[in-house]
Amino acid sequence: MQIDTPMTRAETRASLSLAAIYMLRMLGMFLVLPVLSVFARELPDATPQLVGFAISAYGLTQAIFQIPFGLWSDRYGRKRLIVLGLLLFAAGSALAALSDSIYGIIAGRALQGAGAVAGVVMALVADLTREEHRTKAMALIGVSIGISFALSMVIGPVLSGWLGLHGLFWIITALAMLSIVVLYAVVPTPAVSRFHRDTEVRPASLKEVLANRELLRMDLGIFCLHLVLTATFVVLPLILRDTLQLQTAKHWHIYLPVFALALASMVPFVVLAEKRHKMKVVFVSFIGLVAVSNVGFAWLQHDFWSVFGLLYLFFTGFNLLEAMLPSLISKVAPLDLKGTAMGVYSTAQFLGAFVGGAGGGWVYGHYGIPYVFLFCAAVALLWFMVALGMKAPRGLSSLMVNVRGLTQDQASSLSRRLLQIPGVAEAVVLAEDGVAYLKIDKEKLDRMALNGLLQELAA
């Protein structure tokens, strides 16, 4: 038993195929984001408020069903719940594709969100990978989310130009059905499914997670970030089309270079945050960058290059914060409560998306486009003030090791021995889970000593 062994072929296959399912689903969710506000305004009975609901209705149902779907998967099976969720997503997409009213689009988007399978996919990943490779598998899913968002910004406008809004929803329906095919054709079926503290919500621990101030700061952060993102896209496509006179099908002309520059620009700051242990400074600074970019949008929306530059600042801040927040959750959450912490975090994320669409639509309808951006700036400023009080996170990484077959006394003894290894900052060994949960300093970790101890246990 060693921590440095490579993933098996089965683990790699499971990780890549589930990341593909996650990407296809998120691609379906995001494809309409850069165009829906433009097309929905042309529907009967459409108002800015209802358009905002159409953009964000999925967030409310996703938030409601996110945790229950994970709990149900423990009882009824992972693949069954994933199929159910994907069928709900496909049904919602088809309903939206068949609808000629704003109310039908809202209903379709809400039904899309009801298929909340993100947590179930994570649990299936945990079933199919060993503990020491779980972080790699989750990282692949994280990358797939980023790719799906970037692709949506570029190809959503192009596809809508060819197929219209209804055609775009049919494409999304097809993506959901393709995900089901991938699930059964490629994803292995686990021999045993069990509860995983690192990926699943433990209801008995919710009170403890909700009482943790540092975790609540992160929950507020992802709530605010997705509120700002969704509210921005209630009005941004309208600025590109009506103010800058850029046809909707050509919006990718601005999104593609902006995203490329933003992704390239964030890399040095990620290194600064993680390697140089400047995470709080970078984190708080980029919240400020998001706030500043929204203030700029309120006053500088009539010039192409001003909008281009502000979008560059906004997406640089958004992409970096979106990447840093899960890492912060991992560093802040108690070792055995990471899954519960992530469940609450994900719920806050989708609630933020819903409030952003609904709130952005209301502000737009009552006060106009500039005030939507001032609303976003105010939310970001509130987040900035709350984030100033956060504790600077330690530069630690999570590591899990399979240690099944231990008694309670042996688990307690192993916890003490693990803490004596240089570079191990925290250690919790749970005999009932058969897992050692560690927080380590990668630069100081004595890997030989850790591997030696694990080999001793395996002997």
C-alpha positions as a Markdown table, in Angstrom:
| # | Residue | x | y | z |
|---|---|---|---|---|
| 1 | Met | 0.0 | 0.0 | 0.0 |
| 2 | Gln | 1.6 | 3.3 | -1.2 |
| 3 | Ile | 0.4 | 6.8 | -1.8 |
| 4 | Asp | 2.3 | 7.3 | -5.0 |
| 5 | Thr | 0.9 | 4.4 | -7.1 |
| 6 | Pro | -0.7 | 5.4 | -10.4 |
| 7 | Met | -4.4 | 5.1 | -11.2 |
| 8 | Thr | -5.4 | 1.8 | -12.6 |
| 9 | Arg | -6.9 | 1.6 | -16.1 |
| 10 | Ala | -10.4 | 1.0 | -14.6 |
| 11 | Glu | -10.0 | 4.1 | -12.4 |
| 12 | Thr | -8.8 | 6.2 | -15.3 |
| 13 | Arg | -11.7 | 5.0 | -17.4 |
| 14 | Ala | -14.2 | 5.7 | -14.7 |
| 15 | Ser | -12.8 | 9.2 | -14.0 |
| 16 | Leu | -12.7 | 10.3 | -17.6 |
| 17 | Ser | -16.1 | 8.9 | -18.5 |
| 18 | Leu | -17.8 | 10.5 | -15.5 |
| 19 | Ala | -16.0 | 13.7 | -16.2 |
| 20 | Ala | -17.4 | 13.5 | -19.7 |
| 21 | Ile | -21.0 | 13.0 | -18.4 |
| 22 | Tyr | -20.5 | 16.0 | -16.1 |
| 23 | Met | -19.2 | 18.1 | -18.9 |
| 24 | Leu | -22.1 | 17.1 | -21.3 |
| 25 | Arg | -24.7 | 18.0 | -18.6 |
| 26 | Met | -23.0 | 21.3 | -17.7 |
| 27 | Leu | -22.6 | 22.1 | -21.4 |
| 28 | Gly | -26.3 | 21.6 | -21.7 |
| 29 | Met | -27.0 | 23.9 | -18.8 |
| 30 | Phe | -24.6 | 26.7 | -19.9 |
| 31 | Leu | -25.2 | 26.7 | -23.7 |
| 32 | Val | -28.2 | 29.0 | -23.4 |
| 33 | Leu | -26.6 | 31.4 | -20.9 |
| 34 | Pro | -25.0 | 33.8 | -23.4 |
| 35 | Val | -28.1 | 34.0 | -25.7 |
| 36 | Leu | -31.3 | 33.3 | -23.6 |
| 37 | Ser | -31.9 | 36.9 | -22.6 |
| 38 | Val | -31.8 | 38.0 | -26.3 |
| 39 | Phe | -34.2 | 35.3 | -27.6 |
| 40 | Ala | -36.5 | 35.2 | -24.6 |
| 41 | Arg | -37.4 | 38.9 | -24.9 |
| 42 | Glu | -39.1 | 38.1 | -28.2 |
| 43 | Leu | -41.5 | 35.5 | -26.6 |
| 44 | Pro | -45.1 | 36.3 | -25.8 |
| 45 | Asp | -45.6 | 37.8 | -22.3 |
| 46 | Ala | -41.9 | 38.2 | -21.8 |
| 47 | Thr | -40.8 | 40.8 | -19.3 |
| 48 | Pro | -37.3 | 41.5 | -17.8 |
| 49 | Gln | -38.4 | 39.8 | -14.6 |
| 50 | Leu | -39.6 | 36.7 | -16.4 |
| 51 | Val | -36.6 | 36.6 | -18.6 |
| 52 | Gly | -34.5 | 36.6 | -15.4 |
| 53 | Phe | -36.5 | 33.7 | -14.1 |
| 54 | Ala | -36.0 | 31.8 | -17.4 |
| 55 | Ile | -32.3 | 32.2 | -17.1 |
| 56 | Ser | -32.1 | 31.1 | -13.5 |
| 57 | Ala | -35.1 | 28.9 | -12.7 |
| 58 | Tyr | -32.8 | 25.8 | -12.8 |
| 59 | Gly | -30.8 | 27.2 | -9.9 |
| 60 | Leu | -33.8 | 27.0 | -7.5 |
| 61 | Thr | -34.7 | 23.4 | -8.3 |
| 62 | Gln | -31.1 | 22.3 | -8.4 |
| 63 | Ala | -30.6 | 23.8 | -4.9 |
| 64 | Ile | -33.7 | 22.0 | -3.6 |
| 65 | Phe | -32.8 | 18.5 | -5.0 |
| 66 | Gln | -29.0 | 18.6 | -4.8 |
| 67 | Ile | -28.7 | 17.0 | -1.4 |
| 68 | Pro | -31.7 | 14.7 | -1.6 |
| 69 | Phe | -30.5 | 13.1 | -4.9 |
| 70 | Gly | -27.2 | 12.2 | -3.2 |
| 71 | Leu | -29.1 | 10.6 | -0.2 |
| 72 | Trp | -31.4 | 8.7 | -2.5 |
| 73 | Ser | -28.5 | 7.3 | -4.5 |
| 74 | Asp | -27.2 | 5.6 | -1.4 |
| 75 | Arg | -30.5 | 3.8 | -1.1 |
| 76 | Tyr | -31.6 | 3.2 | -4.7 |
| 77 | Gly | -28.3 | 3.0 | -6.6 |
| 78 | Arg | -26.0 | 5.6 | -8.3 |
| 79 | Lys | -26.7 | 4.8 | -11.9 |
| 80 | Arg | -30.5 | 4.7 | -11.4 |
| 81 | Leu | -30.5 | 8.2 | -9.9 |
| 82 | Ile | -28.1 | 9.5 | -12.5 |
| 83 | Val | -30.5 | 8.2 | -15.3 |
| 84 | Leu | -33.5 | 9.7 | -13.5 |
| 85 | Gly | -31.7 | 13.0 | -13.2 |
| 86 | Leu | -30.6 | 13.0 | -16.9 |
| 87 | Leu | -34.1 | 12.1 | -18.0 |
| 88 | Leu | -35.6 | 15.0 | -16.0 |
| 89 | Phe | -32.9 | 17.2 | -17.6 |
| 90 | Ala | -33.8 | 15.9 | -21.1 |
| 91 | Ala | -37.5 | 16.3 | -20.4 |
| 92 | Gly | -37.0 | 19.9 | -19.2 |
| 93 | Ser | -34.9 | 20.7 | -22.3 |
| 94 | Ala | -37.6 | 19.2 | -24.6 |
| 95 | Leu | -40.3 | 21.1 | -22.8 |
| 96 | Ala | -38.4 | 24.4 | -23.4 |
| 97 | Ala | -37.7 | 23.4 | -27.0 |
| 98 | Leu | -41.5 | 22.9 | -27.6 |
| 99 | Ser | -42.6 | 26.0 | -25.8 |
| 100 | Asp | -43.6 | 29.2 | -27.5 |
| 101 | Ser | -44.1 | 31.2 | -24.4 |
| 102 | Ile | -41.8 | 32.5 | -21.6 |
| 103 | Tyr | -43.7 | 30.5 | -19.1 |
| 104 | Gly | -42.9 | 27.3 | -21.0 |
| 105 | Ile | -39.2 | 28.2 | -21.0 |
| 106 | Ile | -39.3 | 28.9 | -17.2 |
| 107 | Ala | -41.0 | 25.5 | -16.6 |
| 108 | Gly | -38.5 | 23.7 | -18.8 |
| 109 | Arg | -35.5 | 25.3 | -17.1 |
| 110 | Ala | -36.9 | 24.5 | -13.6 |
| 111 | Leu | -37.4 | 20.8 | -14.7 |
| 112 | Gln | -33.8 | 20.8 | -16.0 |
| 113 | Gly | -32.6 | 21.8 | -12.6 |
| 114 | Ala | -34.7 | 19.1 | -10.9 |
| 115 | Gly | -32.3 | 16.5 | -12.3 |
| 116 | Ala | -29.7 | 17.4 | -9.8 |
| 117 | Val | -27.2 | 14.6 | -10.3 |
| 118 | Ala | -23.9 | 16.4 | -9.6 |
| 119 | Gly | -23.5 | 14.9 | -6.1 |
| 120 | Val | -24.5 | 11.4 | -7.3 |
| 121 | Val | -21.8 | 11.6 | -10.0 |
| 122 | Met | -19.2 | 12.5 | -7.4 |
| 123 | Ala | -20.4 | 9.6 | -5.2 |
| 124 | Leu | -20.0 | 7.2 | -8.1 |
| 125 | Val | -16.5 | 8.5 | -8.8 |
| 126 | Ala | -15.8 | 7.7 | -5.1 |
| 127 | Asp | -17.2 | 4.2 | -5.5 |
| 128 | Leu | -14.9 | 3.6 | -8.5 |
| 129 | Thr | -11.6 | 5.0 | -7.3 |
| 130 | Arg | -9.3 | 4.3 | -4.4 |
| 131 | Glu | -9.1 | 7.0 | -1.7 |
| 132 | Glu | -5.6 | 8.0 | -2.6 |
| 133 | His | -6.7 | 8.8 | -6.2 |
| 134 | Arg | -9.9 | 10.6 | -5.3 |
| 135 | Thr | -8.4 | 14.1 | -5.6 |
| 136 | Lys | -7.2 | 13.4 | -9.1 |
| 137 | Ala | -10.6 | 12.1 | -10.2 |
| 138 | Met | -12.3 | 15.2 | -8.8 |
| 139 | Ala | -9.8 | 17.4 | -10.4 |
| 140 | Leu | -10.8 | 16.0 | -13.8 |
| 141 | Ile | -14.4 | 16.8 | -13.1 |
| 142 | Gly | -13.4 | 20.3 | -12.1 |
| 143 | Val | -11.6 | 20.7 | -15.4 |
| 144 | Ser | -14.6 | 19.4 | -17.3 |
| 145 | Ile | -16.8 | 22.1 | -15.7 |
| 146 | Gly | -14.4 | 24.8 | -16.7 |
| 147 | Ile | -14.2 | 23.5 | -20.3 |
| 148 | Ser | -18.0 | 23.3 | -20.6 |
| 149 | Phe | -18.4 | 26.9 | -19.4 |
| 150 | Ala | -15.8 | 28.2 | -21.9 |
| 151 | Leu | -17.2 | 26.1 | -24.8 |
| 152 | Ser | -20.8 | 27.3 | -24.0 |
| 153 | Met | -19.7 | 31.0 | -24.2 |
| 154 | Val | -18.2 | 30.3 | -27.7 |
| 155 | Ile | -20.5 | 27.8 | -29.3 |
| 156 | Gly | -23.8 | 28.8 | -27.7 |
| 157 | Pro | -24.1 | 32.0 | -29.8 |
| 158 | Val | -23.0 | 30.2 | -33.0 |
| 159 | Leu | -25.5 | 27.3 | -32.6 |
| 160 | Ser | -28.3 | 29.7 | -31.7 |
| 161 | Gly | -27.5 | 31.6 | -34.9 |
| 162 | Trp | -28.0 | 28.4 | -37.0 |
| 163 | Leu | -30.8 | 26.7 | -35.1 |
| 164 | Gly | -32.5 | 29.4 | -33.0 |
| 165 | Leu | -33.4 | 29.0 | -29.3 |
| 166 | His | -35.7 | 26.0 | -29.9 |
| 167 | Gly | -33.0 | 24.2 | -31.8 |
| 168 | Leu | -30.5 | 25.0 | -29.1 |
| 169 | Phe | -32.7 | 23.3 | -26.5 |
| 170 | Trp | -33.0 | 20.2 | -28.8 |
| 171 | Ile | -29.2 | 20.0 | -28.9 |
| 172 | Ile | -29.3 | 20.1 | -25.1 |
| 173 | Thr | -31.8 | 17.3 | -25.0 |
| 174 | Ala | -29.6 | 15.2 | -27.2 |
| 175 | Leu | -26.6 | 15.9 | -25.0 |
| 176 | Ala | -28.6 | 14.6 | -22.0 |
| 177 | Met | -29.5 | 11.4 | -23.8 |
| 178 | Leu | -25.9 | 11.0 | -25.0 |
| 179 | Ser | -24.9 | 11.2 | -21.3 |
| 180 | Ile | -27.1 | 8.2 | -20.5 |
| 181 | Val | -25.4 | 6.2 | -23.3 |
| 182 | Val | -22.0 | 7.0 | -21.9 |
| 183 | Leu | -23.1 | 6.0 | -18.5 |
| 184 | Tyr | -24.1 | 2.5 | -19.5 |
| 185 | Ala | -21.6 | 2.0 | -22.3 |
| 186 | Val | -18.4 | 3.3 | -20.7 |
| 187 | Val | -18.8 | 3.9 | -17.0 |
| 188 | Pro | -18.0 | 0.7 | -14.9 |
| 189 | Thr | -20.6 | -0.5 | -12.4 |
| 190 | Pro | -19.1 | -0.6 | -8.9 |
| 191 | Ala | -19.0 | -3.9 | -7.1 |
| 192 | Val | -20.1 | -2.1 | -3.9 |
| 193 | Ser | -21.5 | 1.3 | -3.3 |
| 194 | Arg | -21.0 | 2.8 | 0.2 |
| 195 | Phe | -21.2 | 6.2 | 1.9 |
| 196 | His | -18.1 | 8.4 | 1.3 |
| 197 | Arg | -17.5 | 11.3 | 3.8 |
| 198 | Asp | -15.4 | 13.2 | 1.3 |
| 199 | Thr | -18.0 | 13.4 | -1.4 |
| 200 | Glu | -21.5 | 12.9 | 0.2 |
| 201 | Val | -23.6 | 14.8 | 2.7 |
| 202 | Arg | -24.0 | 13.4 | 6.1 |
| 203 | Pro | -27.3 | 14.9 | 7.4 |
| 204 | Ala | -26.2 | 14.5 | 11.1 |
| 205 | Ser | -23.2 | 16.8 | 10.4 |
| 206 | Leu | -25.1 | 19.6 | 8.7 |
| 207 | Lys | -25.5 | 21.5 | 12.0 |
| 208 | Glu | -21.8 | 21.4 | 12.6 |
| 209 | Val | -21.0 | 22.6 | 9.0 |
| 210 | Leu | -23.5 | 25.4 | 9.2 |
| 211 | Ala | -22.0 | 26.6 | 12.5 |
| 212 | Asn | -18.5 | 26.9 | 11.0 |
| 213 | Arg | -17.9 | 30.6 | 10.3 |
| 214 | Glu | -15.1 | 30.0 | 7.8 |
| 215 | Leu | -17.2 | 27.6 | 5.8 |
| 216 | Leu | -20.1 | 30.0 | 5.8 |
| 217 | Arg | -17.8 | 32.7 | 4.3 |
| 218 | Met | -17.0 | 30.3 | 1.4 |
| 219 | Asp | -20.7 | 29.5 | 1.0 |
| 220 | Leu | -21.5 | 33.2 | 0.9 |
| 221 | Gly | -18.7 | 33.6 | -1.6 |
| 222 | Ile | -20.0 | 31.0 | -4.1 |
| 223 | Phe | -23.5 | 32.4 | -3.6 |
| 224 | Cys | -22.3 | 35.9 | -4.5 |
| 225 | Leu | -20.1 | 34.8 | -7.4 |
| 226 | His | -22.9 | 33.0 | -9.2 |
| 227 | Leu | -25.4 | 35.7 | -8.4 |
| 228 | Val | -23.2 | 38.2 | -10.1 |
| 229 | Leu | -22.5 | 35.9 | -13.0 |
| 230 | Thr | -26.2 | 35.1 | -13.7 |
| 231 | Ala | -27.3 | 38.7 | -13.2 |
| 232 | Thr | -24.6 | 39.9 | -15.6 |
| 233 | Phe | -25.9 | 37.6 | -18.3 |
| 234 | Val | -29.4 | 38.9 | -17.9 |
| 235 | Val | -28.2 | 42.1 | -19.6 |
| 236 | Leu | -24.7 | 41.5 | -21.1 |
| 237 | Pro | -26.0 | 39.9 | -24.3 |
| 238 | Leu | -28.4 | 42.8 | -24.8 |
| 239 | Ile | -25.5 | 45.3 | -24.6 |
| 240 | Leu | -23.5 | 43.3 | -27.1 |
| 241 | Arg | -26.4 | 43.2 | -29.5 |
| 242 | Asp | -28.2 | 46.5 | -29.0 |
| 243 | Thr | -25.5 | 48.9 | -27.9 |
| 244 | Leu | -22.4 | 47.5 | -29.7 |
| 245 | Gln | -24.5 | 46.3 | -32.7 |
| 246 | Leu | -22.8 | 42.8 | -32.6 |
| 247 | Gln | -25.1 | 40.1 | -34.0 |
| 248 | Thr | -25.9 | 37.4 | -31.4 |
| 249 | Ala | -24.3 | 34.7 | -33.6 |
| 250 | Lys | -21.1 | 36.7 | -33.5 |
| 251 | His | -20.9 | 37.2 | -29.8 |
| 252 | Trp | -18.2 | 34.6 | -29.7 |
| 253 | His | -15.9 | 37.1 | -31.4 |
| 254 | Ile | -15.6 | 38.8 | -28.1 |
| 255 | Tyr | -16.0 | 35.8 | -25.7 |
| 256 | Leu | -13.3 | 33.7 | -27.3 |
| 257 | Pro | -10.4 | 36.1 | -27.0 |
| 258 | Val | -11.6 | 37.3 | -23.6 |
| 259 | Phe | -11.7 | 33.8 | -22.2 |
| 260 | Ala | -8.3 | 32.9 | -23.7 |
| 261 | Leu | -6.7 | 36.0 | -22.2 |
| 262 | Ala | -8.5 | 35.6 | -18.8 |
| 263 | Leu | -7.4 | 32.0 | -18.4 |
| 264 | Ala | -3.8 | 32.8 | -19.3 |
| 265 | Ser | -3.8 | 35.7 | -16.9 |
| 266 | Met | -5.1 | 33.8 | -13.9 |
| 267 | Val | -2.4 | 31.1 | -14.0 |
| 268 | Pro | 0.4 | 33.2 | -12.3 |
| 269 | Phe | -2.0 | 34.2 | -9.6 |
| 270 | Val | -3.0 | 30.6 | -8.9 |
| 271 | Val | 0.7 | 29.8 | -8.5 |
| 272 | Leu | 1.1 | 32.8 | -6.2 |
| 273 | Ala | -1.8 | 31.7 | -4.1 |
| 274 | Glu | -0.9 | 28.0 | -3.8 |
| 275 | Lys | 2.8 | 27.9 | -4.0 |
| 276 | Arg | 3.7 | 31.2 | -2.3 |
| 277 | His | 0.9 | 30.8 | 0.3 |
| 278 | Lys | -0.7 | 34.1 | -0.6 |
| 279 | Met | -4.2 | 32.7 | -1.0 |
| 280 | Lys | -6.1 | 35.3 | 1.1 |
| 281 | Val | -4.4 | 38.2 | -0.6 |
| 282 | Val | -5.1 | 36.9 | -4.1 |
| 283 | Phe | -8.6 | 35.8 | -3.2 |
| 284 | Val | -9.7 | 39.1 | -1.7 |
| 285 | Ser | -8.0 | 41.1 | -4.4 |
| 286 | Phe | -9.9 | 39.3 | -7.1 |
| 287 | Ile | -13.2 | 39.8 | -5.4 |
| 288 | Gly | -12.4 | 43.5 | -5.6 |
| 289 | Leu | -11.6 | 43.0 | -9.3 |
| 290 | Val | -15.0 | 41.6 | -10.0 |
| 291 | Ala | -16.6 | 44.5 | -8.1 |
| 292 | Val | -14.6 | 47.1 | -10.1 |
| 293 | Ser | -15.4 | 45.5 | -13.4 |
| 294 | Asn | -19.1 | 45.7 | -12.6 |
| 295 | Val | -18.8 | 49.4 | -11.7 |
| 296 | Gly | -17.1 | 49.9 | -15.0 |
| 297 | Phe | -19.9 | 48.2 | -16.9 |
| 298 | Ala | -22.4 | 50.6 | -15.4 |
| 299 | Trp | -20.7 | 53.6 | -17.0 |
| 300 | Leu | -18.6 | 52.2 | -19.9 |
| 301 | Gln | -20.9 | 50.0 | -21.9 |
| 302 | His | -21.0 | 52.1 | -25.1 |
| 303 | Asp | -17.5 | 51.4 | -26.4 |
| 304 | Phe | -16.4 | 48.0 | -27.8 |
| 305 | Trp | -12.9 | 48.1 | -26.3 |
| 306 | Ser | -14.1 | 49.3 | -22.9 |
| 307 | Val | -16.5 | 46.4 | -22.8 |
| 308 | Phe | -13.8 | 44.0 | -24.0 |
| 309 | Gly | -11.4 | 45.2 | -21.3 |
| 310 | Leu | -14.1 | 45.0 | -18.6 |
| 311 | Leu | -15.1 | 41.5 | -19.7 |
| 312 | Tyr | -11.4 | 40.5 | -19.5 |
| 313 | Leu | -11.2 | 41.8 | -15.9 |
| 314 | Phe | -14.5 | 40.2 | -15.0 |
| 315 | Phe | -13.8 | 36.7 | -16.4 |
| 316 | Thr | -10.2 | 36.7 | -15.0 |
| 317 | Gly | -11.7 | 37.4 | -11.6 |
| 318 | Phe | -14.5 | 34.9 | -12.0 |
| 319 | Asn | -12.4 | 32.1 | -13.3 |
| 320 | Leu | -9.8 | 32.4 | -10.5 |
| 321 | Leu | -12.4 | 32.7 | -7.8 |
| 322 | Glu | -14.4 | 29.7 | -9.2 |
| 323 | Ala | -11.2 | 27.7 | -9.1 |
| 324 | Met | -10.1 | 28.8 | -5.6 |
| 325 | Leu | -13.3 | 28.4 | -3.7 |
| 326 | Pro | -13.4 | 24.6 | -3.8 |
| 327 | Ser | -9.8 | 24.5 | -2.8 |
| 328 | Leu | -10.5 | 26.8 | 0.2 |
| 329 | Ile | -13.4 | 24.5 | 1.2 |
| 330 | Ser | -11.0 | 21.6 | 1.2 |
| 331 | Lys | -8.5 | 23.5 | 3.4 |
| 332 | Val | -11.1 | 24.8 | 5.8 |
| 333 | Ala | -13.5 | 21.9 | 6.2 |
| 334 | Pro | -12.9 | 19.4 | 9.1 |
| 335 | Leu | -11.3 | 16.3 | 7.7 |
| 336 | Asp | -14.3 | 14.0 | 8.0 |
| 337 | Leu | -16.9 | 16.6 | 6.9 |
| 338 | Lys | -15.7 | 17.6 | 3.4 |
| 339 | Gly | -18.6 | 16.0 | 1.6 |
| 340 | Thr | -21.1 | 17.7 | 3.8 |
| 341 | Ala | -19.4 | 21.0 | 3.4 |
| 342 | Met | -19.3 | 20.6 | -0.3 |
| 343 | Gly | -23.0 | 19.7 | -0.4 |
| 344 | Val | -23.9 | 23.0 | 1.4 |
| 345 | Tyr | -21.5 | 24.9 | -0.8 |
| 346 | Ser | -23.1 | 23.5 | -4.0 |
| 347 | Thr | -26.6 | 24.4 | -2.7 |
| 348 | Ala | -25.4 | 27.9 | -2.0 |
| 349 | Gln | -24.0 | 28.1 | -5.5 |
| 350 | Phe | -27.3 | 27.2 | -7.2 |
| 351 | Leu | -29.3 | 29.5 | -4.9 |
| 352 | Gly | -27.0 | 32.3 | -5.9 |
| 353 | Ala | -27.6 | 31.6 | -9.6 |
| 354 | Phe | -31.4 | 31.7 | -9.0 |
| 355 | Val | -31.3 | 35.0 | -7.0 |
| 356 | Gly | -29.0 | 36.5 | -9.6 |
| 357 | Gly | -31.3 | 35.8 | -12.5 |
| 358 | Ala | -34.5 | 36.8 | -10.6 |
| 359 | Gly | -32.9 | 39.8 | -8.9 |
| 360 | Gly | -31.1 | 41.0 | -12.1 |
| 361 | Gly | -34.3 | 40.7 | -14.1 |
| 362 | Trp | -36.2 | 42.7 | -11.5 |
| 363 | Val | -33.6 | 45.5 | -11.3 |
| 364 | Tyr | -33.4 | 45.7 | -15.1 |
| 365 | Gly | -37.1 | 45.9 | -15.4 |
| 366 | His | -37.5 | 48.7 | -12.8 |
| 367 | Tyr | -34.3 | 50.7 | -13.2 |
| 368 | Gly | -32.4 | 49.7 | -16.4 |
| 369 | Ile | -29.2 | 48.0 | -17.4 |
| 370 | Pro | -26.6 | 50.2 | -15.6 |
| 371 | Tyr | -28.3 | 49.5 | -12.2 |
| 372 | Val | -28.0 | 45.7 | -12.8 |
| 373 | Phe | -24.2 | 46.2 | -12.8 |
| 374 | Leu | -24.4 | 48.4 | -9.7 |
| 375 | Phe | -26.4 | 45.7 | -8.0 |
| 376 | Cys | -23.7 | 43.2 | -8.9 |
| 377 | Ala | -21.0 | 45.6 | -7.7 |
| 378 | Ala | -22.8 | 46.0 | -4.4 |
| 379 | Val | -23.1 | 42.2 | -3.9 |
| 380 | Ala | -19.3 | 41.8 | -4.7 |
| 381 | Leu | -18.5 | 44.6 | -2.3 |
| 382 | Leu | -20.4 | 42.9 | 0.5 |
| 383 | Trp | -18.5 | 39.7 | -0.3 |
| 384 | Phe | -15.3 | 41.7 | -0.2 |
| 385 | Met | -16.0 | 43.0 | 3.2 |
| 386 | Val | -16.9 | 39.6 | 4.6 |
| 387 | Ala | -13.8 | 38.0 | 3.0 |
| 388 | Leu | -11.5 | 40.5 | 4.7 |
| 389 | Gly | -12.3 | 38.8 | 8.0 |
| 390 | Met | -11.4 | 35.3 | 6.8 |
| 391 | Lys | -8.4 | 33.5 | 8.4 |
| 392 | Ala | -5.5 | 33.0 | 6.0 |
| 393 | Pro | -5.7 | 29.3 | 5.1 |
| 394 | Arg | -2.8 | 27.1 | 5.7 |
| 395 | Gly | -1.0 | 25.7 | 2.6 |
| 396 | Leu | -2.3 | 22.2 | 3.1 |
| 397 | Ser | -3.6 | 19.6 | 0.8 |
| 398 | Ser | -6.0 | 16.7 | 1.5 |
| 399 | Leu | -5.0 | 13.1 | 1.2 |
| 400 | Met | -7.0 | 9.9 | 1.9 |
| 401 | Val | -5.6 | 6.4 | 2.4 |
| 402 | Asn | -7.4 | 3.1 | 2.6 |
| 403 | Val | -6.8 | 1.5 | 6.0 |
| 404 | Arg | -9.6 | -1.0 | 6.2 |
| 405 | Gly | -9.7 | -3.8 | 8.8 |
| 406 | Leu | -8.7 | -1.7 | 11.8 |
| 407 | Thr | -10.3 | -1.8 | 15.2 |
| 408 | Gln | -11.2 | 1.4 | 17.0 |
| 409 | Asp | -8.1 | 1.2 | 19.2 |
| 410 | Gln | -5.9 | 0.6 | 16.2 |
| 411 | Ala | -7.4 | 3.5 | 14.4 |
| 412 | Ser | -6.7 | 5.8 | 17.3 |
| 413 | Ser | -3.1 | 4.5 | 17.5 |
| 414 | Leu | -2.6 | 5.1 | 13.7 |
| 415 | Ser | -3.9 | 8.7 | 14.0 |
| 416 | Arg | -1.2 | 9.4 | 16.6 |
| 417 | Arg | 1.6 | 7.7 | 14.5 |
| 418 | Leu | 0.5 | 9.6 | 11.4 |
| 419 | Leu | 0.8 | 12.9 | 13.2 |
| 420 | Gln | 4.4 | 12.1 | 14.0 |
| 421 | Ile | 5.3 | 12.0 | 10.3 |
| 422 | Pro | 6.9 | 15.3 | 9.1 |
| 423 | Gly | 4.5 | 17.1 | 6.9 |
| 424 | Val | 1.3 | 15.6 | 8.3 |
| 425 | Ala | -0.6 | 18.5 | 9.9 |
| 426 | Glu | -3.9 | 16.7 | 10.7 |
| 427 | Ala | -5.0 | 13.1 | 10.8 |
| 428 | Val | -8.3 | 11.4 | 11.5 |
| 429 | Val | -8.6 | 7.6 | 11.1 |
| 430 | Leu | -12.1 | 6.3 | 11.1 |
| 431 | Ala | -12.3 | 2.5 | 11.6 |
| 432 | Glu | -15.9 | 2.3 | 10.4 |
| 433 | Asp | -15.0 | 3.9 | 7.1 |
| 434 | Gly | -11.6 | 2.2 | 6.8 |
| 435 | Val | -10.1 | 5.5 | 5.7 |
| 436 | Ala | -7.4 | 7.8 | 7.1 |
| 437 | Tyr | -8.1 | 11.4 | 6.3 |
| 438 | Leu | -5.0 | 13.6 | 6.2 |
| 439 | Lys | -4.1 | 17.2 | 5.7 |
| 440 | Ile | -0.5 | 17.5 | 4.5 |
| 441 | Asp | 2.1 | 20.0 | 3.6 |
| 442 | Lys | 3.3 | 18.6 | 0.3 |
| 443 | Glu | 6.7 | 20.4 | 0.5 |
| 444 | Lys | 7.5 | 19.0 | 3.9 |
| 445 | Leu | 5.8 | 15.6 | 3.7 |
| 446 | Asp | 8.2 | 12.6 | 4.4 |
| 447 | Arg | 6.7 | 10.3 | 1.8 |
| 448 | Met | 9.1 | 7.5 | 2.6 |
| 449 | Ala | 8.0 | 7.5 | 6.2 |
| 450 | Leu | 4.3 | 7.6 | 5.2 |
| 451 | Asn | 4.7 | 4.8 | 2.7 |
| 452 | Gly | 6.7 | 2.8 | 5.2 |
| 453 | Leu | 3.9 | 3.1 | 7.8 |
| 454 | Leu | 1.3 | 2.1 | 5.2 |
| 455 | Gln | 3.3 | -0.9 | 4.1 |
| 456 | Glu | 3.6 | -2.0 | 7.7 |
| 457 | Leu | -0.1 | -1.9 | 8.1 |
| 458 | Ala | -0.6 | -3.9 | 4.9 |
| 459 | Ala | 1.8 | -6.6 | 6.0 |
